[in-house]
Structures are given as C-alpha cells and as structure tokens.
Amino acid sequence: MYALKNMRIPIIDMGLIGLSSDPSETEWQRVGKEICTALGDIGFLYLKGHGVNLDLVEKAFSTSAEFFALDEDIKLGYPRNPEKQQGYVAVNREKFNADINPHEFREAYDVKRMDGLFPDEVVPAMRPAVKSLADSCIALSNRILEAMAVGLDIDRKFFTSTHKDICSDNNASCLRMLHYPPVPPNVPEGSIRCGTHTDYGTITFLFQDTMGGLEVRDRNDDWVPATPIPDTILVNVGDILQFWSSDKLRATEHRVLIPSEELIAKVSRRSIVFFLHPDDPVLIKPLDGSDQYQPITAKAHVVKRFSETYQY
C-alpha cells in the first residue's frame, strides 16, 4: 500500500548491510548500485532493513515533544549558538526563501556534540535519548558511505575516510529535532512550514511522524509527496555529495507545506533529521577531475549556507 503511494521515491532494502549483519561482497554491490541509482534519479529513497532500533527513535521523539511543549521563555534559555551549532531555534529564525515565504512555521533543537548544550534541567531524558539515536545514525552512515563508494566504483573507503569526526568540533554533522506547531488562524500569504531548499552536506536521514507534508521536486519539476512509510528512514543527497559526484547523485529541492485541510493544519508535525557532513578541512571537488564545481572546504560551504538562512 505504501509503495503504491510513493512509486517515484524508491524503497531500498539494506538486507545484510543492516547494522546487525556481516554482508557479502555481492550484497555490497547490490545495495551500492541500488542506492546510487535512486540518488542519481530523484535524489531520495526510503531505506528499510536499516538496523536502527525504532525504540530509540520513539524515545527521541518523546523527549523532543516534552521540550517543545515548554513555555517559549524556557526554550529561549537554550538558544542555538551559531558557532557551536547547538541549541534551540525559534519559529521564523531560519528562512530558506525570506522574499517568497515571510513566515516559516517550525522550531528546532540542534545537537552537534553529545556533551554540548542540552536542556538537562527541564528535560533530563533528552541527552541520553539523542545520544543513543545519534550513535546509531553514525554507524548507519558509515555503512551507507561505503555502499555509495561501491556503487560509484571509487575507493570504497574514500567517503568513510573523509567523515572521521562526525558530530565534533571538526565536523558539521548534526542531529536536529523539529516541531511544526499548529498553524495559527489568518496565516499571511506565502507562509510555509519549511521553504524550498536543498540540504547542505553529504546525505540526510529523516525520521517522520505520521502527519506527512514533505514534498520532493522530481526531474520533471513536479512535486512528489514523501508520504511516511513505517519502519523506514527517508534518505536524500546534500549539496556536497552532488559536488563530489559531478551531479551523478542529485541534491533535490524539497519543502514542507501547510496542509490545506483545516483539521490537519491544527495538528503538530514532528520529525528528526540527521545531517551528515564531511570533516571541516576536507576539500570538496569533483572526483572525476572535472571543473564543474570550484573546490571548497566542507566548512566554508556550510558556513556560507548557514549565513544565507539564519535570522540573527
């Protein structure tokens, strides 16, 4: 049933490459080719058999819901530090297309370091829940990075060797908890929950609730719904991987609309996102030796993108 709703975003089974398995070379080849085919087409895929314990996801969702339910003045006591890339982001503080969408109805809590700023005083369960999920995301990332290298027929350790310091001061990878609050009445024209954008880094993992609302722009410029599918992780390409692969893998624009149905519009939407980035000093340039993109370090790229979207 779910696959029929999402035929334009393929479902890839990790099979023996899931976190708990010891895969054969044949399985590496299969998964690598399937992942690269999907990410070279629409730039998104649903991943099943990924090995991430979904209880960890539910615990992270539960603690994030507890935090976002707090009074605004309490949440503002944990502000996102732009240098440390950690903390609370209030509604309308991040805008992807400010000229087109003057209001973006979402709030977030970013975590880059597990020993960094957390609301321990008010939601003590958040830190251990987030750390457990982040650890699993990092382990899965290494499997996906190796599979992509196999699929692209490059040194299979290239991507893992450039992502050694995930979630550290030397790397912009981040776990982000998102809350899309109920939309207020008389919403101004052009308002949206999340404006059209591409992600900044290598790949992104998205854990969705059941509400939906995410749309992906395909190669025909049609918007395709990324309907939540139970027990899967939605995976997509970021800018850096597109640069590296000379457009073989595609960073696809996506957005989250405000539902037109009044009933749904009055309900919160939540998601958890893990953004994977290379280590800061890594020089990003096309692996095929072309001059399609100018070389740029991973850190310089993400600093540029953050400067374009955050409203400080």
PATIKOL-649353 format. One line per 3 residues: their letters; for each residue z, x, y of N, C-alpha, C. Coordinates in pm, whole numbers. Atoms other than C-alpha are relative to their C-alpha. Layout:
<atoms>
a) Z,X,Y,Z,X,Y,Z,X,Y; ...
</atoms>
This chain:
<atoms>
mya) 0,84,-120,0,0,0,0,87,124; -9,-83,-119,99,268,249,-126,83,19; 119,-83,-11,-202,486,169,-115,-78,60
lkn) 108,80,-54,-438,198,250,11,-17,150; -20,12,-144,-286,167,595,-33,129,74; 12,-131,-64,-336,537,662,-109,85,-64
mri) 102,-72,74,-659,631,488,-58,116,79; 59,-107,-80,-763,851,779,97,116,21; -96,-111,5,-446,1063,753,33,20,-147
pii) -16,-16,145,-443,1207,400,143,27,-42; -129,-29,62,-142,1233,172,-19,118,-95; 9,-119,83,-94,1577,15,128,14,-81
dmg) -114,-19,89,133,1628,-284,26,150,-17; -36,-141,14,316,1963,-276,9,43,-146; -5,-33,141,353,1943,-653,101,110,-29
lig) -90,-108,42,501,2263,-793,37,95,114; -37,-85,-114,518,2420,-445,119,-58,76; -121,54,-60,806,2190,-351,114,100,-8
lss) -104,-102,-16,1125,2374,-262,73,36,-129; -79,-26,120,1277,2347,-608,-81,58,-115; 88,-37,110,982,2479,-808,-49,144,11
dps) 60,-133,6,816,2803,-915,-149,-17,-28; 141,39,18,442,2741,-857,-86,110,-60; 101,-92,52,148,2899,-1034,-101,31,110
ete) 106,-33,-96,-142,3064,-851,-99,-116,14; 90,116,-5,-357,2764,-943,54,-107,95; -62,101,-87,-109,2535,-767,-4,46,145
wqr) 12,-51,-136,-101,2760,-459,-141,-27,55; 138,18,-43,-480,2741,-442,-29,-148,29; 24,142,-21,-489,2364,-481,63,-51,128
vgk) -72,50,-117,-224,2290,-222,-54,63,128; 52,-68,-118,-355,2552,21,-131,-59,47; 130,55,-36,-709,2414,11,13,-144,52
eic) -17,139,-43,-594,2052,41,63,-8,138; -65,-1,-132,-366,2129,336,-100,41,107; 94,-48,-103,-634,2325,522,-115,-97,24
tal) 104,101,-18,-896,2057,460,48,-113,91; -57,107,-82,-669,1789,606,23,45,144; -32,-48,-134,-555,2002,900,-125,46,76
gdi) 126,-32,-67,-915,2101,971,-77,-123,40; 69,125,-33,-1022,1738,994,76,-75,110; -74,78,-99,-775,1506,1164,120,76,56
gfl) -109,-82,-52,-509,1775,1207,139,-48,-38; -127,57,46,-236,1563,1046,-9,-25,-150; -7,41,140,-122,1496,690,141,-49,-30
ylk) -130,40,55,157,1322,503,29,92,-118; -39,-92,107,345,1561,275,101,-69,-91; -97,50,97,507,1431,-41,29,109,-102
ghg) -41,-104,92,684,1626,-311,45,126,71; -32,-113,-87,814,1848,-31,131,68,-34; -125,-63,43,1158,1912,-183,115,-8,99
vnl) -109,15,-96,1361,1830,130,86,-120,-42; -92,106,39,1667,1626,33,8,-103,113; 5,102,-104,1628,1299,221,138,-44,46
dlv) -136,27,-46,2006,1257,234,32,85,124; -20,-86,-117,2003,1549,480,-65,-62,123; 70,66,-111,1752,1361,695,84,-117,51
eka) -78,117,-40,1966,1047,692,128,41,74; -120,-47,-69,2278,1242,792,-33,45,142; 40,-43,-134,2092,1399,1085,-34,-120,87
fst) 29,123,-75,1961,1057,1190,130,-69,42; -126,70,-28,2312,912,1169,76,67,114; -76,-68,-105,2473,1179,1385,-74,-3,134
sae) 74,10,-126,2191,1168,1641,17,-139,61; -22,135,-50,2231,790,1668,138,-13,65; -135,2,-57,2602,840,1730,0,67,138
ffa) 4,-69,-130,2526,1086,2010,-74,-84,104; 80,72,-100,2255,878,2180,66,-131,43; -72,122,-36,2486,575,2179,110,25,103
lde) -106,-32,-96,2732,758,2407,-42,-35,142; 29,24,-141,2758,686,2778,-83,115,56; 91,-100,-56,2499,869,2985,75,117,61
dik) -72,-111,-64,2758,1071,3175,56,97,-102; -47,-90,106,2892,1210,2846,-117,85,-50; 116,-74,48,2545,1305,2725,-46,105,100
lgy) 42,-95,-104,2467,1473,3055,92,121,7; -89,-115,6,2761,1703,2989,-49,109,-95; 59,-97,93,2541,1882,2732,-147,21,36
prn) 139,-5,-46,2226,1949,2938,-81,111,-67; 89,-101,57,1927,2134,2795,-14,118,95; 20,-123,-75,1924,2492,2914,-142,48,-26
pek) 140,-37,22,1557,2587,2970,-18,139,-58; 11,-134,57,1624,2949,2878,42,0,-146; -50,3,138,1823,2874,2564,-70,-105,-85
qqg) 77,103,70,1606,2572,2473,91,-85,-88; -96,75,80,1908,2375,2359,77,-95,90; -79,97,-73,2082,2058,2473,-73,-131,22
yva) 44,138,-22,2028,1704,2597,-109,-9,107; 109,27,-94,1708,1586,2769,1,-150,28; -10,142,-36,1746,1256,2957,-139,-64,12
vnr) 124,75,-19,1483,985,2994,-70,47,128; 86,-38,-113,1197,1088,3226,13,146,43; -10,-142,-36,1295,1457,3230,-117,82,-55
ekf) 114,-68,60,995,1553,3017,-119,-95,8; 119,85,-16,649,1419,3106,-125,81,-31; 122,-69,38,320,1515,2948,-115,-29,96
nad) 108,37,-92,95,1328,3192,62,-78,116; -76,66,-106,302,1253,3502,-89,-83,92; 90,75,-88,-1,1138,3705,-44,-132,-62
inp) 47,120,70,-102,885,3440,117,-85,-46; -117,71,55,235,794,3287,124,39,80; -114,-38,-85,505,796,3559,135,-13,-70
hef) -125,17,73,772,687,3308,-25,23,-149; 5,-22,144,823,819,2955,138,-30,-56; -129,52,44,1099,626,2783,45,64,-131
rea) -60,-66,116,1263,874,2549,105,99,49; -100,-103,-24,1562,1106,2535,7,86,-126; 3,-93,113,1620,1406,2311,121,92,2
ydv) -96,-111,8,1862,1668,2190,-70,111,-77; 70,-114,59,1705,2007,2120,100,100,-57; -83,-102,64,1853,2264,1883,-88,117,-39
krm) 71,-122,35,1721,2617,1870,88,92,-85; -95,-82,76,2029,2805,1746,110,-88,-57; -103,81,65,2272,2660,1499,140,31,51
dgl) -129,-33,-61,2556,2841,1676,-2,-23,151; 12,28,-143,2441,2718,2016,74,-127,40; -67,117,-56,2543,2418,2228,-19,-124,-86
fpd) -3,128,71,2639,2106,2030,110,-86,61; -107,88,-50,2845,1802,2129,115,-11,-100; -103,-3,105,3120,1907,1888,120,-87,33
evv) -120,75,-41,3391,1734,2092,-17,-150,-26; 21,145,11,3231,1389,2062,-72,-40,-130; 70,27,127,3007,1410,1750,12,124,-88
pam) -21,-125,75,3158,1684,1530,-89,14,-124; 83,-7,122,2936,1594,1233,-143,42,29; 140,-30,-29,2616,1671,1420,-39,143,-39
rpa) 36,-140,27,2623,2051,1390,-26,25,-150; 29,-28,142,2662,2071,1008,-118,-79,-54; 113,80,47,2411,1788,956,-132,62,43
vks) 122,-60,-52,2149,1952,1176,-27,134,-67; 19,-131,63,2207,2297,1026,-56,-15,-142; 47,20,136,2156,2168,672,-147,-40,-2
lad) 140,42,-5,1831,1994,763,-89,114,49; 80,-112,-52,1706,2291,966,-22,107,-106; 15,-99,108,1771,2526,674,-109,-41,-97
sci) 104,48,91,1555,2308,450,-138,5,65; 128,-6,-72,1282,2287,715,-54,143,5; 43,-140,-5,1275,2665,745,-53,44,-136
als) 47,-35,134,1245,2706,368,-135,-63,-30; 128,68,20,965,2448,354,-109,64,85; 98,-65,-88,793,2615,649,-61,122,-66
nri) 50,-121,64,765,2939,456,-96,-32,-113; 93,43,105,602,2756,165,-134,-45,61; 122,50,-63,354,2582,396,-80,115,63
lea) 68,-114,-61,275,2903,585,-77,81,-104; 69,-77,106,192,3082,261,-117,-79,-56; 110,83,52,-15,2789,134,-118,-2,97
mav) 110,0,-97,-215,2780,458,-76,132,-2; 67,-130,8,-286,3151,433,-92,6,-121; 84,6,120,-414,3097,80,-122,-86,27
gld) 111,91,-29,-626,2805,199,-102,58,96; 91,-64,-96,-774,3012,483,-59,130,-54; 48,-122,64,-836,3305,247,28,124,85
idr) -46,-118,-72,-638,3555,455,120,57,-76; -120,-59,62,-347,3783,363,108,-108,-12; -89,114,22,-107,3533,208,136,18,66
kff) -127,-22,-67,192,3692,382,-14,10,153; 20,-17,-144,36,3700,730,89,-95,81; -76,97,-80,194,3380,860,150,17,-19
tst) -144,-17,20,534,3436,699,50,126,70; -42,-125,-64,543,3790,840,9,-13,152; -5,22,-145,494,3653,1193,99,-109,38
hkd) -102,104,-23,768,3389,1157,131,42,-68; -119,-53,67,1065,3603,1051,131,-46,64; -123,27,-74,1317,3495,1317,9,-145,45
ics) 3,143,-34,1288,3116,1309,138,-47,47; -123,55,-59,1548,2937,1525,95,112,43; -81,-109,-54,1673,3250,1702,-40,25,143
dnn) 36,-34,-137,1662,3405,2048,-136,69,8; 128,-70,4,1342,3579,1937,-114,-90,-46; 96,94,57,1157,3263,1838,27,-138,59
asc) -16,129,-68,1094,2923,1999,8,-120,-94; -11,113,92,1121,2714,1682,124,-83,34; -103,91,-49,1336,2408,1745,3,-126,-84
lrm) -15,132,59,1474,2101,1574,38,-97,112; -20,96,-111,1456,1803,1810,30,-138,-55; -34,138,33,1632,1469,1768,-44,-87,116
lhy) 59,85,-103,1452,1193,1958,50,-143,-12; -38,141,-8,1560,848,2069,-87,-68,104; 80,81,-91,1324,594,2222,77,-129,24
ppv) -88,116,-21,1559,336,2380,-81,-128,19; 69,126,-27,1476,-34,2411,-62,2,140; 72,-5,-127,1223,-77,2687,55,-106,95
ppn) -54,98,-95,1364,-245,3000,-106,-102,42; 97,99,-47,1204,-560,3143,-77,53,122; 83,-36,-116,929,-533,3403,-33,148,3
vpe) 35,-141,10,812,-194,3283,-116,31,95; 109,-34,-92,598,-21,3550,-130,30,-74; 130,-27,60,227,8,3479,-13,150,-30
gsi) 19,-140,39,138,328,3296,117,59,-75; -115,-52,75,476,361,3126,-34,15,-148; 29,-30,139,479,500,2773,126,59,-61
rcg) -116,-64,63,728,628,2518,-19,151,-11; 30,-143,1,557,964,2475,-148,16,33; 137,-14,-48,244,1068,2662,-88,81,-94
tht) 99,-71,81,-72,1207,2506,17,150,15; -20,-145,-4,-29,1573,2411,-34,62,-135; 0,-78,125,-75,1843,2151,131,76,-5
dyg) -121,-81,14,217,2037,2011,-33,146,32; 22,-133,-57,267,2394,2128,-12,111,-104; -21,-113,89,342,2604,1821,-97,10,-116
tit) 81,-20,120,220,2664,1466,-21,-132,-72; 5,133,61,300,2344,1276,125,-78,39; -111,90,-31,529,2046,1325,29,-87,-121
flf) -43,98,100,730,1841,1075,60,-118,75; -54,120,-63,804,1481,1176,62,-90,-107; -71,98,81,1065,1259,1010,9,-127,84
qdt) 3,124,-77,1008,900,1127,98,-103,-55; -69,118,50,1221,588,1110,-109,-102,-38; 96,99,47,1055,262,1006,-75,-73,111
mgg) 55,78,-109,955,140,1352,-148,29,27; 139,-33,-30,625,325,1390,-24,12,150; 38,-13,-141,436,353,1719,-80,126,29
lev) 74,-124,-20,290,703,1677,-148,-24,-30; 144,7,19,-89,727,1714,-61,139,13; 68,-130,7,-325,1020,1644,-146,-20,38
rdr) 140,11,-40,-665,1075,1808,-89,74,-100; 86,-65,99,-934,1143,1547,-124,59,67; 117,-69,-53,-1265,1326,1588,-100,-95,67
ndd) 85,99,-67,-1437,1002,1697,65,-56,126; -77,46,-116,-1182,962,1980,63,-138,-22; -72,123,33,-1032,663,1800,146,33,-24
wvp) -142,-19,23,-654,623,1790,39,-60,-134; -36,37,136,-524,610,1433,151,-12,-10; -146,11,14,-172,475,1361,52,91,-110
atp) -67,-83,100,54,722,1181,119,-79,-53; -102,91,52,246,449,1000,99,76,-89; -97,-69,86,572,572,844,-22,-31,-147
ipd) 11,14,145,544,630,469,129,55,-61; -128,-46,56,875,651,276,-15,129,-80; -12,-124,80,973,988,129,-105,106,35
til) 96,-101,-42,704,1180,317,42,63,132; -13,-65,-131,701,1424,608,-139,4,61; 128,-11,-71,423,1399,865,-10,142,56
vnv) 20,-139,-40,281,1747,934,-124,8,88; 118,-17,-84,47,1849,1215,-9,141,57; 32,-132,-53,-111,2155,1374,39,8,147
gdi) -25,-26,-141,5,2305,1706,-107,90,59; 100,-80,-72,-196,2493,1969,-18,139,-60; 7,-140,43,-109,2837,1835,-79,14,-130
lqf) 74,-9,125,-244,2767,1487,-149,-27,23; 141,21,-34,-565,2632,1638,-61,127,60; 49,-126,-57,-600,2953,1844,-23,103,-112
wss) 7,-98,109,-531,3171,1540,-121,-25,-90; 103,34,98,-779,2985,1319,-136,-23,63; 128,24,-70,-1058,2965,1582,-51,-141,-25
dkl) 30,143,13,-1048,2585,1557,-28,-46,-143; 12,48,138,-1068,2577,1177,108,-103,-29; -109,96,10,-733,2398,1194,22,-56,140
rat) 17,72,-126,-702,2141,1469,131,-58,53; -115,58,-70,-422,2064,1715,-45,-132,62; 50,133,-36,-475,1690,1754,92,-67,101
ehr) -79,77,-96,-365,1481,2051,67,-119,-69; -71,116,52,-105,1217,1974,89,-57,109; -80,70,-101,115,969,2162,87,-104,-70
vli) -82,111,49,383,703,2116,-4,-109,106; 14,110,-95,304,373,2283,124,-89,2; -99,107,-6,537,96,2396,-60,-120,-71
pse) 58,112,74,482,-185,2145,-21,-121,89; 29,119,-80,321,-495,2291,87,-117,-43; -84,110,47,534,-724,2075,138,9,64
eli) -125,-3,-75,837,-815,2280,119,28,-91; -113,-20,90,1069,-822,1976,16,148,-33; -8,-141,36,981,-467,1872,36,84,121
akv) -25,-77,-121,992,-343,2231,147,4,37; -143,4,-30,1361,-435,2245,84,74,-104; -69,-72,106,1449,-218,1947,-20,150,19
srr) 11,-145,-11,1521,155,1950,-94,56,-107; 76,-77,99,1293,403,1775,60,139,-3; -56,-135,13,1422,735,1639,-90,86,-87
siv) 70,-95,86,1262,1043,1494,68,135,11; -47,-139,-1,1348,1403,1411,-122,89,-20; 117,-87,3,1097,1679,1472,44,145,-15
ffl) -22,-143,13,1094,2040,1358,-127,71,45; 113,-73,-56,865,2256,1571,7,145,-45; 3,-138,49,769,2585,1405,-87,86,90
hpd) 70,-93,-87,669,2877,1629,4,141,-60; -9,-141,39,584,3244,1565,110,70,80; -95,-80,-75,827,3512,1677,-57,32,138
dpv) 43,-12,-139,814,3562,2055,-101,111,28; 91,-109,-37,639,3904,2065,-137,-7,-68; 125,2,76,359,3805,1825,-117,-32,92
lik) 120,20,-82,18,3836,1992,-93,-95,-75; 85,101,61,-189,3527,1919,-144,23,44; 142,-17,-27,-560,3596,1895,-76,-42,-125
pld) 75,51,114,-838,3462,1669,-4,100,-115; -6,-86,118,-802,3601,1318,-139,43,-46; 135,-38,40,-1181,3610,1276,-62,103,93
gsd) 48,-103,-91,-1213,3863,1559,-86,-52,114; 81,57,-108,-1396,3623,1791,75,5,132; -63,5,-132,-1329,3596,2164,13,-143,50
qyq) -6,141,-35,-1295,3217,2155,123,-31,86; -121,18,-79,-941,3238,2294,50,137,46; -58,-123,-52,-781,3502,2514,134,27,-67
pit) -129,-31,64,-490,3684,2346,117,-37,91; -121,36,-73,-146,3560,2449,117,11,-97; -116,-6,89,201,3620,2311,53,-142,-24
aka) -58,130,33,378,3332,2141,96,-46,110; -96,37,-103,650,3341,2407,-70,-42,128; 70,34,-123,409,3340,2702,-65,-138,-10
hvv) 63,131,17,228,3040,2559,101,-113,13; -96,110,-3,538,2828,2507,66,-13,138; -56,6,-136,684,2920,2848,-96,-74,92
krf) 101,68,-82,360,2806,3009,-1,-150,-27; 3,141,33,359,2476,2822,126,-73,45; -123,65,-47,725,2402,2897,-3,-20,152
set) 4,10,-146,665,2469,3267,-87,-116,46; 92,109,-36,395,2202,3265,58,-139,-28; -46,131,44,607,1925,3113,141,-36,42
yqy) -139,33,-32,976,1954,3205,18,-20,149; -30,33,-139,1101,1797,3528,141,43,33; -133,-50,-35,1391,2011,3655,18,-7,151
</atoms>
